[in-house]
């Protein structure tokens, strides 16, 4: 039974993603991909929802595709401007694993906001298998988001990330600890992951943990830094020690 759910959810993601950029990811038949993606999505949703709800949620997601595409356009531009190795935005769409992972996340996140069970997570885990980038569909991520290289990046469910944020490979934005109920089971549905402000750069290997941890706007977090406490806006953190930044570097995301 559940193999069918996964198969249809992954197929829906493929077609809907292709519909966003049909000349790059599909065969140019945008409407065909939308129709097939909606069909596959309804089939997947029927495993976990009533037929009526499956139809409604599939239709809602299709209506959101133009807005998702517009947001992904800002991500593409951020990647092109933020990576000197990128020769064109076409290259970002066709060759960058982060674009695949972020695109899957942005589609799955819409379903997550509808409280659809299982399907959003299947979609982002499919992208995780393809790219090595693990973005939970519950995370809230702003526009112009770029992950350079990307392998090993983990972004937890209750993370919030602002606009114009750039991550490098092996960054973890995760939970510091897990609260347990008296019976020993973990308490779900609580804030566990950090908040990342606007125009933040987080270099490779950095680990930022905790639901109370806030990284302020325009911060730079150095490579291999371990953080479990908040950092004021405009700071640079090296080896875990915050230093107030006096001049913003010329690099832009």
VENHUKA-V92571 format. One record per residue. RES is the residue in one small letter. SS is DSSP state (~ for helix, > for strand, _ for the rest). Layout:
BEGIN
res=RES ss=SS
res=RES ss=SS
END
This chain:
BEGIN
res=x ss=_
res=x ss=~
res=x ss=~
res=x ss=~
res=x ss=~
res=x ss=~
res=x ss=~
res=x ss=~
res=x ss=~
res=x ss=~
res=x ss=~
res=x ss=~
res=x ss=~
res=x ss=~
res=x ss=~
res=x ss=~
res=x ss=~
res=x ss=~
res=x ss=~
res=x ss=~
res=x ss=_
res=x ss=~
res=x ss=~
res=x ss=~
res=x ss=~
res=x ss=_
res=x ss=_
res=x ss=_
res=x ss=_
res=x ss=~
res=x ss=~
res=x ss=~
res=x ss=~
res=x ss=~
res=x ss=~
res=x ss=~
res=x ss=~
res=x ss=~
res=x ss=~
res=x ss=~
res=x ss=~
res=x ss=~
res=x ss=~
res=x ss=~
res=x ss=~
res=x ss=_
res=x ss=_
res=x ss=_
res=x ss=_
res=x ss=_
res=x ss=~
res=x ss=~
res=x ss=~
res=x ss=~
res=x ss=~
res=x ss=~
res=x ss=~
res=x ss=~
res=x ss=~
res=x ss=~
res=x ss=~
res=x ss=~
res=x ss=~
res=x ss=~
res=x ss=~
res=x ss=~
res=x ss=~
res=x ss=~
res=x ss=~
res=x ss=~
res=x ss=~
res=x ss=~
res=x ss=~
res=x ss=~
res=x ss=~
res=x ss=~
res=x ss=~
res=x ss=~
res=x ss=~
res=x ss=~
res=x ss=~
res=x ss=~
res=x ss=_
res=x ss=_
res=x ss=_
res=x ss=_
res=x ss=_
res=x ss=_
res=x ss=~
res=x ss=~
res=x ss=~
res=x ss=~
res=x ss=~
res=x ss=~
res=x ss=~
res=x ss=_
res=x ss=~
res=x ss=~
res=x ss=~
res=x ss=~
res=x ss=~
res=x ss=~
res=x ss=~
res=x ss=~
res=x ss=~
res=x ss=~
res=x ss=~
res=x ss=~
res=x ss=~
res=x ss=~
res=x ss=~
res=x ss=~
res=x ss=~
res=x ss=_
res=x ss=_
res=x ss=_
res=x ss=_
res=x ss=_
res=x ss=~
res=x ss=~
res=x ss=~
res=x ss=~
res=x ss=~
res=x ss=~
res=x ss=~
res=x ss=~
res=x ss=~
res=x ss=~
res=x ss=~
res=x ss=~
res=x ss=~
res=x ss=_
res=x ss=_
res=x ss=>
res=x ss=>
res=x ss=_
res=x ss=_
res=x ss=_
res=x ss=_
res=x ss=>
res=x ss=>
res=x ss=_
res=x ss=_
res=x ss=_
res=x ss=_
res=x ss=>
res=x ss=>
res=x ss=_
res=x ss=_
res=x ss=_
res=x ss=_
res=x ss=_
res=x ss=_
res=x ss=>
res=x ss=>
res=x ss=_
res=x ss=_
res=x ss=_
res=x ss=_
res=x ss=>
res=x ss=>
res=x ss=_
res=x ss=_
res=x ss=_
res=x ss=_
res=x ss=>
res=x ss=>
res=x ss=_
res=x ss=_
res=x ss=_
res=x ss=_
res=x ss=>
res=x ss=>
res=x ss=>
res=x ss=_
res=x ss=_
res=x ss=_
res=x ss=_
res=x ss=_
res=x ss=>
res=x ss=_
res=x ss=_
res=x ss=_
res=x ss=_
res=x ss=_
res=x ss=>
res=x ss=_
res=x ss=_
res=x ss=_
res=x ss=_
res=x ss=_
res=x ss=_
res=x ss=_
res=x ss=_
res=x ss=>
res=x ss=>
res=x ss=_
res=x ss=_
res=x ss=_
res=x ss=_
res=x ss=>
res=x ss=>
res=x ss=_
res=x ss=_
res=x ss=_
res=x ss=_
res=x ss=>
res=x ss=>
res=x ss=>
res=x ss=_
res=x ss=_
res=x ss=_
res=x ss=_
res=x ss=>
res=x ss=>
res=x ss=_
res=x ss=_
res=x ss=_
res=x ss=_
res=x ss=>
res=x ss=>
res=x ss=_
res=x ss=_
res=x ss=_
res=x ss=_
res=x ss=>
res=x ss=>
res=x ss=_
res=x ss=_
res=x ss=_
res=x ss=>
res=x ss=_
res=x ss=_
res=x ss=_
res=x ss=>
res=x ss=>
res=x ss=>
res=x ss=>
res=x ss=_
res=x ss=_
res=x ss=>
res=x ss=>
res=x ss=>
res=x ss=>
res=x ss=_
res=x ss=_
res=x ss=_
res=x ss=_
res=x ss=_
res=x ss=_
res=x ss=_
res=x ss=_
res=x ss=_
END
